[in-house]
Structures are given as structure tokens and as C-alpha cells.
Amino acid sequence: MVMLLSSCYNTFSQAFYAAFGNPVSMYVIFLDYFIEALFAIDFIFCFFQEFKDEESYTVVSDIKKIAMHYLKGSCIFDLLAIIPFELLFTFGSSGFTVDDGRLYRLFKLLRVPRLFELLNVDRIKQSITNYYNHRLQNAVHNNIEEESYPILNSLLFVQFYKIFRLIILIFTSSYFLGIVWHIYVVDIQVTSYINGDFYQGAVQPNFRTEMLASDDPENPDNSNDKLIKVWYYGITTLSTIGFGDLSPVSSRERLITSFILLFGVSIFSFIMGQFIEILMNYKSLWKVGHHKDLSKWIALLSRFNNGNPLRKELITRIEDFFNYYWENNRLSAMSSSQDIRFMDELPYYVQGQIFIEYLFNDFLYKYKYYFEAEQESHKEVMARLINNESTNLQKRKFLVEFVKRLEPRYYFGDMIQDQYEEIFEVIFIMKGSTGVGYRLFNEIFYGKQLIMTKNQKILSVINDYSSLYNKCSEFLYTPIDKVEALAMRKENYNEVMADSYGQKLKQDIARKYKIKIQEPLYEHRNDKAKQFQNRIDYVDIKAYGIGKVQ
């Protein structure tokens, strides 16, 4: 990292000195010599530095192979950048010539490829991975349960870094273009006179005389002012055709600028293409649903209704349903064929970890006893879910296939399932409370919970018994408050429960349904029926309204 930062400083500073003159501060000169000494030491160490073979992916430690690899690589460029040409070719009988020596500093620009190593995206990814792995190791060591690996945050950071990297590339390219342009118009291009015999004061106009000349002759621009001008010219020339405030003047300058414009179109097309790709990748991280396709589908429905649009209330309900579905669909990361291919290529135990321990961990914790024929302690249940034991492989496969078929649902106000109607989904309540009741004399009775014993639980699964035994719903179910749930379509539920492990749960599901729902409601319905039969005045039946199961 030290050498990369040194390369960054050295290339930018040496380019500046080549264009605007050698440094005069002793501190700056000492710093430059110190950095050159570091590069000389690094040049020697490169003959002994191990490298990874690109074909075998093995680390090469043999000194001869290391030396040959370096000699065939960047050795010649590193050597040319180390040699102090600005000193070797400027000492003579007349002494040190500053203006002649500074152009040899351009050899230092051979270190520019090291700048790209500093901006390497893979290096940043590896640094982020190492950072979060270190945090996780500390969390495990200190028993911190809240610590996790923020995958999405890491991806977002990489996307932002890519944008930052493109910005740096734009400014860097413009900087060096401005430097080279200044060297050409000041040091290479010769300012000639219009008429050398009669009017020595009149010169052929060029970029130097027209654009770099100071507006105030008594206060000429310093090197920093000139750098800003040529840097600005480099940015506007590469990115656009310029704004006209700084433009080539002579014929040679226009010719060179024409090639620069062609180069600028190419490089900026590439940069903007990368920028658009980064934005698309960033957008895909937060992409939820296909709202445009939904709008087209709703509009298409009106075509087959003589052009009459759907009611606004119905459209709102449809949009609310899909918005909730897209926001809470845990399987959205496996919606495309490419996503499914990635998942299928993973080992099965890794797929199990993704589904069981990450995507549906809360669901399996809430319904840990639902998938147990005999009740166990929470520690035993979660230990068997997490540990990939051979005796538990059948259950893990069953759980993976089970959760892969779950879809998000929410209910508020509307009835979840009516009595004596065919069922289409098995519903697992995640949040909120649900009532179960029945119809009697056209009145609805429902209960927030059925308290038969102290161990009775709030109703949490709907339609599982009816789906397994292919029955219509015996009772009606309605939300007491806003209910969030995971649902599985009837055909999918019956398919996954046909597994040998699912068959083990079938009897226990029927037993729980009979004890928790069927028998209490049958008893309550019979009591209510007797109360109505014993009444003489049937006109007062409506006064009962809506009651609660006690």
C-alpha cells in the first residue's frame, strides 16, 4: 500500500514538474529523493517476491522463476522510471540546466499502471470481506449474537466505490491530458513571428499566446493557475467538444485536438457505459416488482370490458397486494433463470443453510413444533436444524422444499376463509391475531383465541387439515387486526406433504386441529344452538349480533 500511494504522489507531482518547472523547495526535493529510493529498493525486492501462476494457480517460490517472470513483465518500465534522466542529461560544462531537465521527468509516468492497482475493485472487495470476517470472528469470540455479515451493505459499498473510481479516472485522464497539452504548446510548439524582418512584435497566434496569457500583465498567472486552465481544457475536450472559452488556435493545435476529440469520444463512451451499468446494478439491488408490467396488465383488462376501466377500489387492492408481495417475497432473489442456476449449482447442504438459517429462520423458529411429531426443547430443535447430520438429512430436505413454496400474504378487514367454501391456500400466521367462528342462524360468532387450557395457543395455521384431507373449510376465519402471513397454495402443500417425512406429520396435524379448533367450536355451536331453541321469542335473535367465543 505504501508503494501504491507513493506511485500516486510520484506520477502526479513529476508530471506537474515536467510541465511547470522543477521544485525549488528543499523539503519537496528531499521527499522526491526519498520516494525514488523506495522505488529502487522495491525494484530489487521484485526479483524475490513470490507470485501466483496464472495457469496452475500455485504460488511460485523459486528465485529463478521469479526473476524470469519479472524480467518478462514490468521490469524494463520500472527500470526506466528509476533512472534519474533529469540529472544524467543536464550536467555539462555549463552546469545544471533546469528547463531542459524537467522534460525527462515524463519517464516517471511509466508508473501510471500502478495507479490502477490502487483502484482495483477486487482489492477493495477483498478488504471489505476481510474486515467483516474479522468482525464476525470477534463476535463469535465475544459471544455477540447481534453481529452478522451485511451482504447488501457490502454490495452497495462496492457499487459506490465503482462510481468513485470512474470519477477518479475522468479527472486523472484530464489531468495528464492537460499536462501533455501544456508541454506541447509551451515547450514543443515554437512561437513564430508573422514578419520577422519588419515587425518583430507581431507573432502567429496560438494557444499559448491567446489562451494561457495572463489578463493582467503585471500579475502573471502562476503554475497552479495554468494547471487549472489546462486541466479544465482537458476535461471539456475529453467529455465534450469544449465550451469555446479555451480552444485550439493554430492549425497544428486544431489537428492534434481533432485526434484528442476522437479519443475522448471513445474513452468517455466506455466510462459512461460503465457508469450506466453501475447504476443499473445498484438499482437491481433495490428493485422490487414490475410496476410497469402491472399497470399494462390492469389496462389490458379494460380492453375486454368494452373499454370500461376497473373500479378504483379494486385497482387499489390489486396494487396493494402486489406491493406487499414484492416487498416481502423472500424468494425474489431466485426469480430469474440466472438466479435459479446459481442456486442449483450450489451443494445441497449450502442451499439448506440459505433457506433454513437465513431466509426462513424466523418462520422455522415460530413453527418449530409444527414440524415435530413429538415436542422437543427449543435447543434440541434448532440444533438439529443447524447441524447437517446424516440422520437429519431427510428432514432438512423436507424443510427446504417446504419453505421454497411459501408466499407472503397480508389480511386486514376482509375474511381470510369463509365457511363451507373450497380452500386454495394453507396460511401460516406470522404477525397479528386471527379469529375462528361459524355461521349459525345467519349470525357470525368468532373468537380472538380459544382458551381451553393454560397451554392453549393462539390460532396460527389455517386450512392445513382441510388441504391434507381434501375437505372444504368447516369454519370461517377472519383477522382481528392486521395479519401478516406466509401462505402455500393447496396443490403445493399437498405435494410437499406427500413426502415420507410429511406423512409423519399428517396424523399430528389432524390431532391438533381436532383438539384446538374442531371440538371446541362444535361444543360452542351446540350450546348456542340449544340457547336459540329454548327461546320463545325468535324476533330477538338479531339482538345477539356478533359474539365472541368464550
C-alpha positions in Angstrom: 0.0 0.0 0.0 2.9 2.4 0.7 4.3 1.8 -2.7 0.9 2.3 -4.3 0.4 5.7 -2.5 4.0 6.6 -3.4 3.2 5.9 -7.1 0.2 8.1 -6.9 2.1 11.0 -5.5 5.1 10.5 -7.7 3.3 10.3 -11.1 1.1 13.4 -10.4 4.0 15.5 -9.0 6.5 14.5 -11.7 4.0 15.4 -14.4 3.5 18.8 -12.8 7.2 19.4 -12.6 7.7 18.4 -16.2 5.2 21.0 -17.3 5.7 23.9 -15.0 9.3 23.6 -13.7 11.4 21.7 -11.2 10.7 22.0 -7.5 12.7 24.6 -5.6 11.7 23.7 -2.0 14.4 21.6 -0.3 11.6 19.7 1.6 9.9 18.7 -1.7 13.2 17.7 -3.3 14.1 15.6 -0.2 10.7 13.9 -0.3 11.1 13.1 -4.1 14.6 11.6 -3.5 13.2 9.5 -0.6 10.4 8.1 -2.8 12.9 7.4 -5.5 15.0 5.4 -3.0 11.9 3.4 -2.0 11.2 2.6 -5.7 14.9 1.5 -6.1 14.5 -0.9 -3.1 11.2 -2.1 -4.4 12.8 -2.8 -7.8 15.3 -5.2 -6.1 12.7 -6.9 -3.9 10.6 -7.6 -7.0 13.3 -10.2 -8.1 12.5 -12.2 -4.9 8.7 -11.6 -4.5 6.6 -14.7 -4.8 3.7 -14.7 -7.4 0.8 -16.9 -8.3 1.0 -18.8 -11.5 -2.0 -18.0 -13.8 -2.3 -21.5 -15.2 -1.8 -23.7 -12.1 -2.9 -21.1 -9.5 0.0 -22.2 -7.3 2.4 -19.9 -5.5 5.9 -19.8 -7.2 8.8 -19.6 -4.7 11.7 -20.5 -7.0 14.0 -17.4 -7.2 15.0 -18.1 -10.9 11.4 -18.4 -12.0 10.5 -15.2 -10.0 13.3 -13.3 -11.7 12.4 -14.5 -15.2 8.7 -13.7 -14.5 9.7 -10.1 -13.5 12.1 -9.6 -16.4 9.4 -10.6 -18.9 6.9 -8.3 -17.2 7.2 -4.7 -16.0 11.0 -4.8 -15.2 12.1 -2.6 -18.1 9.4 0.0 -17.3 10.3 0.1 -13.6 14.0 0.4 -14.5 13.4 3.4 -16.9 11.2 5.1 -14.2 14.0 4.7 -11.6 16.9 6.1 -13.7 17.3 9.8 -13.0 17.4 11.0 -16.6 16.7 14.6 -15.4 20.1 14.6 -13.7 22.1 12.5 -16.1 21.4 14.6 -19.2 21.6 18.0 -17.6 25.1 18.1 -16.2 27.7 19.6 -18.5 30.4 22.1 -18.7 27.8 24.8 -18.2 26.3 23.1 -15.2 22.7 22.1 -14.4 20.0 23.3 -16.8 16.6 23.3 -15.2 14.4 23.8 -18.2 16.0 21.1 -20.2 16.0 18.5 -17.4 12.4 18.7 -16.4 11.0 17.0 -19.5 12.9 13.9 -18.6 10.6 13.6 -15.6 8.0 12.2 -18.0 9.7 8.8 -17.7 8.2 8.7 -14.2 4.8 8.3 -15.9 5.7 4.7 -16.6 4.4 4.1 -13.0 0.9 5.1 -14.0 -0.2 1.4 -14.3 0.4 1.2 -10.5 -2.4 3.7 -10.1 -4.9 1.2 -11.5 -3.8 -1.3 -8.9 -4.7 1.2 -6.2 -8.2 1.5 -7.8 -8.6 -2.2 -8.3 -12.1 -3.3 -7.4 -11.1 -6.8 -6.4 -8.7 -5.4 -3.9 -11.5 -3.4 -2.3 -13.8 -6.4 -2.3 -11.2 -8.5 -0.5 -10.6 -5.7 2.0 -14.3 -5.5 2.8 -14.5 -9.3 3.1 -11.6 -9.4 5.5 -13.0 -6.5 7.6 -16.4 -8.2 8.1 -14.8 -11.6 8.6 -12.7 -10.1 11.4 -15.8 -8.5 13.0 -17.6 -11.9 12.8 -14.7 -13.7 14.4 -14.6 -11.1 17.2 -18.4 -11.5 17.6 -18.0 -15.3 17.9 -15.2 -15.0 20.3 -17.1 -12.5 22.5 -20.4 -14.3 22.1 -22.2 -11.3 20.4 -25.3 -12.6 18.8 -26.4 -9.4 17.1 -23.4 -9.4 14.8 -23.9 -10.6 11.2 -22.4 -10.3 7.7 -24.1 -7.3 5.9 -24.0 -8.7 2.4 -26.2 -5.9 1.0 -24.2 -3.2 2.6 -21.0 -4.7 1.1 -22.5 -4.7 -2.4 -23.7 -1.2 -2.0 -20.3 0.0 -0.9 -18.7 -1.7 -3.9 -21.1 0.0 -6.3 -20.4 3.4 -4.7 -16.7 2.7 -5.0 -17.0 1.9 -8.7 -18.7 5.3 -9.2 -15.9 7.0 -7.2 -13.4 5.0 -9.3 -14.8 6.3 -12.6 -14.8 9.9 -11.3 -11.1 9.5 -10.4 -10.3 8.0 -13.8 -12.1 11.0 -15.5 -10.1 13.6 -13.5 -6.8 11.6 -13.9 -7.2 11.3 -17.6 -8.0 15.0 -17.9 -5.1 15.9 -15.7 -2.5 14.1 -17.7 -4.0 15.3 -21.0 -3.8 18.9 -19.7 -0.2 18.4 -18.7 0.8 16.9 -22.1 -1.1 19.7 -23.8 0.7 22.4 -21.8 4.1 20.8 -22.6 3.2 20.7 -26.3 2.0 24.3 -26.6 4.8 25.8 -24.4 7.9 23.6 -24.9 7.4 21.8 -28.2 5.5 24.2 -30.4 7.6 27.2 -31.5 6.0 30.6 -31.4 6.9 32.2 -34.8 6.6 35.9 -35.9 4.3 37.0 -38.7 7.1 39.1 -40.3 10.5 38.5 -38.9 12.1 41.3 -40.9 9.8 44.3 -40.3 7.6 43.7 -37.3 9.1 41.6 -34.6 6.3 42.3 -32.2 3.6 40.5 -34.1 3.5 36.7 -33.6 1.5 33.9 -35.0 -1.4 33.4 -32.6 -1.5 30.1 -30.8 -2.9 28.5 -27.6 0.0 29.8 -25.5 -0.3 33.4 -26.6 -4.1 33.6 -26.8 -5.3 31.3 -24.0 -2.5 31.0 -21.4 -1.5 34.6 -21.5 -2.4 36.4 -18.3 -5.2 39.0 -18.4 -3.1 41.2 -16.2 0.5 41.5 -17.5 1.7 42.9 -14.2 0.4 39.9 -12.3 1.1 36.9 -14.5 -0.6 33.5 -13.7 1.4 31.2 -11.5 1.9 27.4 -12.2 -1.3 26.5 -10.3 -3.4 28.9 -12.3 -2.0 27.5 -15.5 -2.6 23.9 -14.3 -6.3 24.7 -13.6 -6.7 26.1 -17.1 -5.2 23.2 -18.9 -6.9 20.7 -16.6 -10.2 22.4 -17.3 -9.4 22.3 -21.1 -8.6 18.6 -20.8 -12.0 17.8 -19.1 -14.1 19.8 -21.6 -12.2 18.4 -24.6 -12.4 14.8 -23.5 -16.0 14.9 -22.4 -17.5 17.3 -24.9 -16.4 19.5 -27.9 -15.5 22.3 -25.4 -17.3 25.5 -24.5 -15.3 27.9 -26.6 -13.6 29.8 -23.8 -10.5 27.6 -24.3 -9.9 26.3 -27.8 -7.0 25.5 -30.2 -5.8 28.4 -32.2 -3.1 27.3 -34.7 -3.6 24.7 -37.4 -1.4 22.2 -35.7 -3.3 22.6 -32.5 -6.6 22.0 -34.3 -5.2 18.9 -35.9 -4.0 17.4 -32.6 -7.3 18.4 -30.9 -9.2 16.5 -33.6 -7.5 13.3 -32.6 -8.0 14.1 -29.0 -11.7 14.5 -29.6 -11.9 11.1 -31.3 -10.0 9.6 -28.3 -12.3 11.5 -25.9 -15.4 10.1 -27.5 -14.1 6.6 -27.2 -12.9 6.8 -23.6 -16.0 8.7 -22.3 -18.3 6.3 -24.1 -16.6 3.5 -22.3 -16.7 5.4 -19.0 -20.4 6.3 -19.3 -21.2 2.8 -20.3 -19.6 1.6 -17.1 -21.4 4.3 -15.2 -24.8 3.2 -16.5 -24.0 -0.4 -15.8 -23.1 0.5 -12.2 -26.4 2.4 -11.8 -28.3 -0.5 -13.2 -26.6 -2.9 -10.8 -27.3 -0.5 -7.9 -31.0 -0.2 -9.0 -31.3 -4.0 -9.2 -30.2 -4.3 -5.5 -33.4 -2.4 -4.6 -35.6 -3.4 -7.4 -38.9 -4.7 -6.2 -41.6 -5.9 -8.6 -42.5 -4.8 -12.0 -44.9 -1.9 -11.6 -44.9 -1.0 -15.3 -46.0 -4.5 -16.3 -48.7 -4.4 -13.6 -50.1 -1.2 -15.0 -50.1 -2.6 -18.5 -51.9 -5.7 -17.3 -54.6 -3.7 -15.5 -55.0 -1.6 -18.6 -55.3 -4.8 -20.7 -58.2 -6.0 -18.5 -60.2 -2.9 -19.5 -59.9 -3.9 -23.2 -62.0 -6.9 -22.6 -64.6 -5.0 -20.6 -65.7 -2.7 -23.5 -63.1 -0.2 -22.5 -64.5 0.3 -19.1 -61.7 0.6 -16.5 -61.7 -1.4 -13.3 -63.1 0.2 -10.2 -60.6 2.4 -8.4 -61.1 0.4 -5.2 -60.3 -2.8 -7.0 -57.2 -1.4 -8.6 -56.0 -0.1 -5.3 -56.5 -3.6 -3.7 -54.6 -5.2 -6.6 -51.7 -2.7 -6.3 -51.5 -3.0 -2.5 -51.4 -6.8 -2.8 -48.5 -6.8 -5.3 -46.6 -4.1 -3.5 -46.7 -6.1 -0.3 -45.9 -9.3 -2.2 -42.8 -7.7 -3.9 -41.6 -6.1 -0.7 -41.8 -9.3 1.3 -41.2 -12.1 -1.1 -38.2 -13.8 0.4 -37.6 -15.8 -2.8 -37.3 -12.8 -5.1 -33.5 -13.4 -5.2 -34.3 -16.6 -7.1 -36.9 -15.4 -9.6 -34.8 -15.3 -12.8 -33.3 -18.2 -14.6 -29.8 -17.0 -13.8 -30.6 -16.8 -10.1 -32.1 -20.3 -10.2 -28.9 -21.6 -12.0 -26.7 -20.1 -9.2 -28.8 -21.8 -6.6 -28.9 -25.1 -8.4 -25.1 -25.2 -8.8 -24.6 -24.9 -5.0 -24.2 -28.0 -2.9 -27.4 -29.1 -1.4 -26.3 -28.5 2.2 -25.4 -24.9 1.3 -28.9 -24.4 -0.2 -30.3 -25.8 3.0 -28.3 -23.2 5.0 -29.5 -20.4 2.9 -33.2 -21.4 3.2 -33.2 -22.7 6.8 -30.7 -20.5 8.6 -31.1 -17.3 6.6 -34.3 -16.7 4.6 -36.8 -18.6 6.8 -35.1 -18.7 10.1 -37.9 -16.8 11.9 -40.6 -19.0 10.3 -39.0 -22.2 11.3 -38.5 -20.8 14.8 -42.1 -19.9 15.2 -43.3 -23.2 13.8 -40.6 -25.4 15.2 -43.2 -27.7 16.9 -45.3 -27.8 13.7 -42.6 -29.9 12.0 -42.1 -32.2 15.1 -44.1 -35.3 15.7 -43.1 -35.2 19.3 -42.4 -31.9 21.1 -38.8 -31.1 21.9 -37.0 -28.3 23.6 -36.1 -25.3 21.5 -32.3 -26.1 21.9 -32.7 -29.5 20.5 -34.9 -28.4 17.7 -32.6 -25.6 16.5 -29.5 -27.7 17.0 -30.9 -30.4 14.7 -31.9 -27.8 12.1 -28.5 -26.1 12.1 -26.3 -29.2 12.3 -26.2 -31.1 9.0 -26.3 -34.6 10.5 -26.9 -37.6 8.3 -29.9 -38.8 10.4 -31.5 -35.4 9.9 -30.8 -35.1 6.1 -34.4 -36.3 5.3 -35.9 -33.6 7.4 -33.6 -30.9 6.1 -34.6 -31.7 2.5 -38.3 -31.6 3.5 -37.9 -28.2 5.2 -36.1 -26.8 2.2 -38.7 -28.0 -0.3 -41.4 -26.7 2.1 -40.2 -23.1 2.6 -39.4 -22.8 -1.2 -43.1 -22.8 -1.8 -44.1 -20.1 0.7 -45.5 -16.8 -0.5 -46.2 -13.6 1.5 -49.8 -12.6 2.4 -51.5 -9.9 4.5 -55.1 -9.6 5.6 -56.9 -6.6 7.0 -60.6 -6.4 7.3 -61.5 -9.0 4.7 -62.4 -12.5 5.6 -59.5 -15.0 5.3 -61.5 -18.1 4.7 -65.3 -18.5 4.6 -67.2 -21.4 6.0 -68.1 -24.3 3.7 -66.1 -22.9 0.8 -63.3 -24.7 -1.1 -59.8 -23.8 0.2 -57.0 -22.7 -2.1 -54.1 -21.9 0.4 -52.7 -23.1 3.7 -51.9 -20.0 5.7 -49.2 -19.6 8.4 -49.7 -16.5 10.6 -46.5 -14.6 11.3 -47.9 -11.4 12.9 -51.3 -10.4 14.2 -54.2 -12.4 15.6 -57.0 -14.3 13.8 -60.4 -15.3 14.9 -62.2 -18.6 14.0 -66.0 -19.0 14.1 -69.0 -20.4 12.3 -72.4 -19.4 10.9 -75.5 -20.1 12.9 -78.9 -18.6 12.1 -77.1 -16.1 9.7 -75.1 -14.7 12.6 -71.3 -14.8 12.9 -69.5 -15.9 16.1 -65.7 -15.5 16.2 -63.1 -15.7 18.9 -59.7 -13.9 19.2 -58.4 -17.0 20.9 -59.7 -20.3 22.1 -58.7 -20.7 25.8 -59.4 -24.3 26.7 -56.5 -24.9 28.9 -53.5 -22.8 30.1 -51.3 -24.3 27.3 -53.7 -23.3 24.5 -52.0 -21.3 21.8 -53.4 -18.5 19.6 -54.7 -19.8 16.2 -51.7 -19.8 13.9 -52.3 -22.2 11.0 -55.3 -22.1 8.7 -56.6 -24.8 6.3 -53.8 -27.3 6.7 -56.2 -30.1 7.9 -58.7 -29.3 5.1 -56.0 -29.4 2.5 -54.5 -32.7 3.6 -57.9 -34.4 3.8 -59.3 -32.6 0.7 -62.2 -31.0 2.6 -63.9 -27.7 2.4 -63.5 -25.3 5.3 -65.6 -26.3 8.3 -65.3 -22.9 9.9 -64.7 -19.3 8.9 -61.5 -17.3 9.7 -61.2 -13.6 9.9 -58.4 -11.2 11.1 -58.8 -9.5 14.4 -56.2 -6.9 13.4 -53.7 -6.6 10.6 -52.3 -10.0 9.8 -49.1 -10.8 8.1 -48.6 -14.4 7.0 -46.9 -16.9 4.7 -49.1 -19.0 2.5 -48.7 -22.0 0.4 -51.0 -23.0 -2.4 -53.1 -26.1 -1.8 -51.6 -28.2 -4.6 -48.0 -27.3 -3.5 -48.8 -28.1 0.2 -50.2 -31.5 -0.7 -47.3 -32.2 -3.0 -44.6 -31.4 -0.3 -46.6 -33.2 2.4 -46.7 -36.3 0.3 -43.0 -36.8 1.2 -42.3 -39.6 3.6 -41.4 -37.1 6.3 -44.6 -35.1 5.6 -46.7 -38.2 6.1 -45.3 -38.5 9.6 -46.7 -35.1 10.4 -50.2 -35.7 8.9 -51.6 -37.5 11.9 -50.3 -34.9 14.4 -51.8 -32.1 12.2 -55.2 -33.8 12.3 -54.9 -34.3 16.1 -54.1 -30.7 16.8 -56.9 -29.5 14.5 -59.4 -31.7 16.3 -58.3 -30.6 19.8 -57.7 -26.9 19.2 -60.4 -26.0 16.7 -62.9 -28.7 15.8 -64.0 -30.0 19.2 -64.2 -26.5 21.0 -66.2 -25.0 18.1 -68.5 -28.0 17.9 -69.2 -27.7 21.6 -69.7 -24.0 21.4 -72.0 -24.3 18.4 -74.1 -26.9 20.1 -74.5 -24.7 23.2 -75.5 -21.7 21.1 -78.0 -23.8 19.1 -79.6 -25.0 22.3 -79.9 -21.5 23.6 -81.8 -20.4 20.4 -84.0 -23.5 20.5 -85.1 -22.7 24.1 -86.1 -19.2 23.3 -89.7 -18.5 22.6 -89.4 -15.1 21.0 -87.4 -15.6 17.9 -87.7 -11.9 16.9 -85.0 -11.1 19.4 -82.4 -13.2 17.6 -80.9 -10.3 15.8 -80.1 -8.6 19.1 -77.3 -11.1 19.7 -75.3 -9.5 16.8 -71.7 -10.6 16.8 -70.4 -12.5 19.8 -67.1 -13.9 20.9 -66.1 -17.5 21.6 -65.6 -17.7 25.4 
